[in-house]
C-alpha cells in the first residue's frame, strides 16, 4: 500500500477542491424563458387538433421541445399580457401586485417595491448567473423601468404592449430609445444570440419575450413563413382573412425560435420554458373555441395557454402532464432550476403564490391543485375565475357567477347555474366559491364571538360594511361547506349576529364577508 507524505496529501487535496469547484461551475445549467404574445392553447398543435376544426400553422421547432420535455396540458394565465407578465416576474397574483389590466391608462405600472425574479437572482450574494431580458416589457412606461422596476441588469426590446409596425418600431436598449427597422421577431433573436455568445462558459438566465403573434397582423418575410408565402399581404386581404396572417406570424415566430435554439451553446444543459401569455384574439381564435370567449375574457379561450418545459431536469420526456398549473409557478420553477428556492431567496415578508413545477418534470404528478385567473381595473369582463380538476367558477364583478363542468363541457357552453344545481356539482360550486374568497387582498380578521345553546349556533362579528354569510359543514373538507341562507342576521349597533337555528355540536362554521 502506497503512503503519501503529509505535504503530498495536502497538495492533492487542494488540487481536488479546485477541480471540483471549477467543474461544478461549468455544469451549472443555463435557463431560457420564451414567451409568445397572444398565443393561446387553441392556436398550437400540441394543445389543439384539426379534429376540432382547427387549421394550425406548422411549428416544428417549438414542438421539438416536447421531445425532451413535458407538455403541460392545463396551464393557465391571466387573459391579458401585463397581468400575466407581472405574475411571471413576481410569483404573485394580481390582487397582490395591483396589476389586473394592461399597463397604461387606468392601470398603474408595476411597483418598484416588488421582489422580482432578477432581484431574487442578484441579491444576497447572487446565484452566479448573468441575466438579460429581450423583447416585450409592458409593465411600466419609463425607458429605464426594466431596470428600476424589474431589476434587469440588461434589457433590450419594446417597452409598450405592441410594436406599431414590425418593420419600424421603437427599440429601447438599457434606457435609450431609438427607431429600429429590423423585423422585430428576427431582431430579438439577433440580440439574444449575440448576448448568449458573449457569456462564454458563464451561466445565464435569458428572458425572451416575443411580440409575435400580437397585432398588427401582417405578412412576415416569406423566408420565415414559407407555408404562407403566396399571401398578397395587402390590408384588404389581412382584413378579409386575418387568421391566415396570424398563422403566418406564428410560423415566423417558430422559425426564429428554431434559430435561437440552434444557437444554444449546450442545449442538453439548458432549461427551456416556452409559454403563451394569454389567450388568442377573438377574430383569429381557432375552433372549437368561441370568438366571444377569447383574449380579454376569463373563459378558457382567454386563459388556457401553451406551456412546455424541456431540459436536464426532465425525466421520462415526451409526455404530457395534466395537473393544473399557474403562470406564477414559473417564478419558483426558475429559482429551483438555478439551484435555489423561494424560501432561500425571497424575504419572508413577501407573500408569494407560486409552486415549483420541478416535481412534475421528474414524475407524473397528480397532486390536487387549483388554476386561478383574474381581470380587473376596467372593462365589462372583470372578475375572477377558479377551477379544480373538473369544475370552474367565474365570479364577475357585476355581481353574477357562472359555473361550468369542464370535464363534460370543456368549451363552457352550459352555465350550470342557469337551471339550478344539486349534489356533487353544488358541493363543488360552494367549495370553489369558498376557496375563491382567499384570492383577494387580505382584510383584518374580525373577532368572532360564538355560542351554542339549545340547538342554535350564533356567531357575532363587528359591522364592517360587508354582507356576512354563515357557512356550515359536517366535516372539515373543502367541498362540504354550504351557506346557511336561512340563518337569522341581526344588526345590533356595532355588531352583526348570525344564527343557525338548526345546529348541532358536530357542525363546523365559518363566517364569510363580501362587499355590498
N, C-alpha and C positions, 0 to 999 in steps of 0.2 A: 504494500500500500504506500503510495507516494505522500509525503508530508510537506505542505507548503510552509515556508517561513512566515512569521508574522507580517513582515514587510510585503511579501508577495501576496498574501491573503488580502490585506487592506487595499493594495493596488488593484487587484482583480475585482474586489467588491465595488470600489469606486467606478471602475470601468463598466461594470454591470449596471449600476444605478443610472449612469449617464445614458447608456444604451436604452435601458428600459424607458427612461423619460423621453428620449428622442423618438423612440418607436411609438410610444403612446400618443405623442402629439401628432405624429404623421398619420395615425389611424383615426383621428377624430373625424367623424362624418360631417360632410357639408349638408346644408339644408336649403332646399329650393321650394319656394311657395309660388304657385302660378294661379292667378285669378283671372277668369274670363268675365267680362262685364255684360250682364243681361242674358246669360246663357242658363236657362232653366233645364230641369231634368227632361222636359218634353223634347228638347232640341238636340239630344245626344243619343247615339245609337246604343250605348251601354245601358241606357235608362228608359228608352222608348223603342218602338218597333214599327215596321211597316204594317204588321198585322193590325195595328191600331189605326191605320190610315195615315201614318206619318210618312213624310218624304224627307229623309235625313241626309245631310251632307257627309261626305267621307272624311273621317278624322283618324287616320291610321296612327299618327304619332301620339295623340292623346290616348287612343285605345291601347297603344303598346305599353302604357304604364300598368295596365291590368295584368300583363304577362308576368311581371314580378312584383305585383302589388295586390291590393284589396280594393274592391269596389264597394262603396257604402251606398246601399240602395235606398236608404231612408235618412238622408241628410237634409237638414233644414236651416234656412237663412231667414232674415227679415225680407219683406217684399220690396225694399228699396236699397240702393247701394250704400249710402252713408251709414245707416244703422248697422248693416252687416259689417262694414269695414271697421266701425267702432268696436263691435263685438270681437272681431279677429284681433284687433290691436290691443284690447284691454282685458279680454277674458271675462267681460262683464256685460250683462244685458242692458238694453237701452234705458230701462227705468232707473238704472243706477247712473249711467253716464249722461242722461238727458238727450241722447241722440235717437230720435224716433222718426225722423223725416230727413229729406235731403238737405244738406247744409247749404245755407243761403236763404234769403227771405225770412220766414218766420222761425226757421230752425237755427239756433245759435251754434257756433262751432264747438268741436270737442275741447274740453278744458285742458289746459296745460298741466293741471294737477294730476291727471290720470297717470297711473303707473303702467305705461305701455310696454309692449314686448321688447323694443330696443332698450328701454330703460332697465328692464329686468336682465337683459344680456350684459349691460355695461356697468351697472352699479356694484358696489361691494366687491371690488377687485375684478369684476367681469368674468366672462366664461371663456375668453380667449378666442372669440370669433370676430372677424371683420364683418361689417353689416352694411347693407345698402338697400334702398327701395328705388325701383324704376317703374314709371308709369303713373297711373291714376292715383290721386291722393284723396280729394273731395271730403276732407274732414275739417278744414279751416281754410280761409281765403288768402291769408298773408303769404307772401313769397317765401318767407323763412319758416313758415309754420310746420313743415315736415320735421324740422329740427327742434324748434322751440316747443311745439305741442307733441309731436310724435317721438322725438328723441333720436331720429335718424341722423347718423353722422355723415351720410352721403345720400342725397336724393336728387333724382333727375326724372322729370316727367311732366304730366299735365295736372295742374292743381285743381281744375274745375271738374264738373260732373261729366263733361264730354268735350271732345275737340270740335271746333266749329267746322273743320274740314280736315280729313285725314292726310291731306297733302299740303296743308297750310295752317299751322296751329301754333299756339303759344306754349313754348317749352321752358320750364324753369329748372335751372341747374344750381342747386345749393344757394337759393335766394336770388339768382339773377335770371330774369325772363327775357327770352329772345323769340324771334319767329323761326319756326322750323318748317322746311318744305319737303323733308323726307317723309315717306309713307309711315304713319305713326306706328303701325304694328311692327314694321321692319326696323324702325329706328330704335324701339325699345330693345329688341334683341341685339342690335348692334352695340348698344351701350352696355347691356348686361354681359354679353360675351367679352367685350373689352375689359370690363371690370373683373370678371372671373379670371381671365388670363393674367391679369396684373397681380392676383393674390399669390401666385406661385404655389407653394405647398401649405400655406396658411389656411386654416379652416375658415369657412364663411357661411353667413346666413343671408340669402338673397330673396327679396320680396319683389316679384314681378307682377304688376297689376296692369293687364292689357286694357285698353279702351274698347277693343273689339269684343263682341259684335254689336256694341251700343250704337245708336244712331249718331251721326247721319248715315242712313243707308246709302250704299254706293257700290260700284264695281271696283274691286281691288285690282292691282296689277295682275294681269291674267296669268303670269307665270306662278303666282301664288294660289290661284283658284282655277286650275285647268278645266275642271268639270263645268265651269260656267263661263268659259272664255268667249262663247258666241253671244252672250248677252250684249245688247246695244249700250247699256249704261246711261240711257237718256233719263231725264227727270220724269217724262211721261211713262216710261216703262217701269221705272222704280216705283212710281205711284200705283201703277196697274198690277205689278207683280212683286210686292215688297218681300215676300218670303224667299224668292229666288236670290235676291241680293243679300238678304240676311244670311242665307246658307253659303253664299259665295264668301262673305266675310268670315264665317266660321271656318271654311276650308282654308282661307288665307291665314287665319289665326293658327290653325293646326300645322300648316306648312312652316310657319315661323317658330312654333313650339318645337317642331322637329329639329330645326337648326339650333335652337337653344339646347335641346337635349344632346345633340351630337357634339356640341362644344364642351360638354361637361368634362372636366379633367379626369374624373373617375366616377362613372355613373353607378358602379356597383357599391360605392361608398358614399352615395348621395341620397339623402331622404328627399323624396319629391312628393309634393302635395298639389293636386290640381282640384280646383273648385269653381263653381259659379257663385256670384254674389247675390243674386236674386232671380226670380222667375223671368221668363221671356215676355217681351212686349205683346200686348193683345192682338195687334194686327199681323203678327208673324208666328204666334204660338202654334204648336203642332197638335193635331188631333191625338187623342180624344179630349184634350184639354179645351176649355171654352175660352173664347176671346174676352169674355167679361170676368174671367177668373184667372187672370194672368198677373204680370208685374203690377205692383201698386195695390194688390189685394192680399188678404190673409188666407185665401183659398190655396189649395195645393199647387195650382199653376203659378202662384206668386211666391211660394216659399220652398217648394221641393226643388233641390238643386243637385247637380252632379258633385260627387266627391270621390276621388281616387287617391290612394296613398301607396307609394312604392318605395323600395329601398332596403337597406340592410336590416331594418327592424322587422321585416315581414317574414313570417314562417308560413309554409304551405301557401305560396302565392297562387294567383289565377283563381281567386274565389270571391264570392260576394258575401258580405256581412249585412244583416238586416236589422240590428238594433238601431234605435233612434239616436241620432247624434245632432248636436247643435254647433253652429259656427264658433261660439265661444270656446268650444273644446279644442280648437286649433291652437289656442294660446298655450294651454297646458301641454298639449302634444309636442309642440315645437320645443318648449323648455326641456321636456324629458328626452327628446331627440338629441339635445345638446348636452345631455348628461346631468341635468339638474331637475328642478321641480318647482311648482308653485310655492310649496311650503318653504323651500330653501331660498327662493329669490324674491318673493313678494312680501312686503311688510304685512304684519299681522293685522294692522288697522285697515287694510284694503280688503273689502269683501269681493271675492271672485265667484263666478258661476260655472267655471269650466271643469271638465274631467278629461284626463288624458285618454287618447284613443290607442295608446301603445298596447294595452292588453288585447284589444280587438285585432291588432296587427299580428299578434303572436298566437292567438287562438280564436276560435269561433265563439265570441262572447254573446251570450243571450240574456244579459242582466236586464232587469226591468228599468226602463228609463222613460222620460218624457221629452217631447220636442216642443219648443216654445218659440213663438214669433210675435212681434208687436209692431204697431204703426200708430204714431201719434204726432201731434203738433198741428196738422192741418189736413183738410180733405174729408171726403164723405165716408171713406172706408176705414177710419181709425178704430182701433180696438186691440184685442189680444187674442191669440189662438194657442191652444194647448192640446196636444194629442198624446194618447198612450198607444199601446200596440194595436188597438182596434178602433177606438173612438176618438173623436175630435170635437172640441167646443170652440166656437168663435164668439167672444163677448165683444159686441160693438159698443162704442161709447155713446151711441144714441139710445142706449138702454134696452137693446134686444139681443138675444142669443140665437145662435144656430148650432145644431148638433148633428154630427154625421157618423155613420158606421163605415169607416174606410175599408174594412175588410170586405164588405159586400157592396160598397158604393164608393170606390176609390176616387171618383171624379166629382163627388159632392153634388149629386143631382137631387137628393131627397133629404130635406131638413126634417129630422125625426121629431122635432118639437111641434111641427105643424098639426099633427093629429093626436098628440099626447103620447107618452111613453110609459112603460112599466117594466118590472123585472130587472134583468141584467142591464138593459140599456139605461133605465132610470138610475140604477146604482152607479153606473159609470158617469152619467151626467152629473149627479150630485158630487161624486168623488172628484171629477175634473173641476167642477165649479169651486169646490172647497180648496183644491190644490192651487187653482188659479189665484186665489187670494194672496198667496205667498209671492207672486210675481209683481210686486209693486213696492214703491218706496215705503220703508217701514214707518209705522206710526208708533208713538209711545204707547206701550201696552197699559190699558187701564187696570185698576184694581177691581177684581171681580169678587163680590161677596155672594156666596151661595148657601143655600139651605134646603134640606129635605124634611118635609113634615106632612104626615098623613096622606101619602100618595101624591104629593105635589113637590116639584122641584122648582126653586126660584134662583135666578141669577140677577144681581143688581150691578149696573155699570154706570159711570158718570156720563152725563149728557155731553156729547162731543160733535154735534151737528152731523150725526151719522144715522142711517137706518139700521137698526140692530135686528139680527135674526138668531134664534136659539136653534142649535143643531143637536141632534141626538143620535147615538149609535149603541147597539147592543154589545159590540166588541170593538176593540181598537184596531180598525182596519180602514185603509183609505177609501174603500168602496162600501162601507157600512153606514156612512153618515146620511142623514136626511134632515131637511129643515122642518121645524115644527111650525107649520103655517097657522095652526090653531092656538099657538102659545099666547097667553094674555100679556099684553105690553101696557105698562102703566108708567107714566112720567110723573115723578114726584119732585118738582123743583129742579134740583141739580143732578138727579139720577133717573135711570130707567130700569124698571124691573120686568123681567121676562119670566113667565111661569108656565111650566108644563103641568097640566092638571091630571095627567095620566102617567105618572112617573113610577119607577121602582128603583131599588138600591143597586140593581145590576147595570143600569144605564150609564153611559158616558155622555158628557155635554160639552159643547163649545159655543162661544158667542162670536158671531161674525158681524162686522160693521161695513156698510157701503155708503158712498156719498148719495145724498138725495137725488 
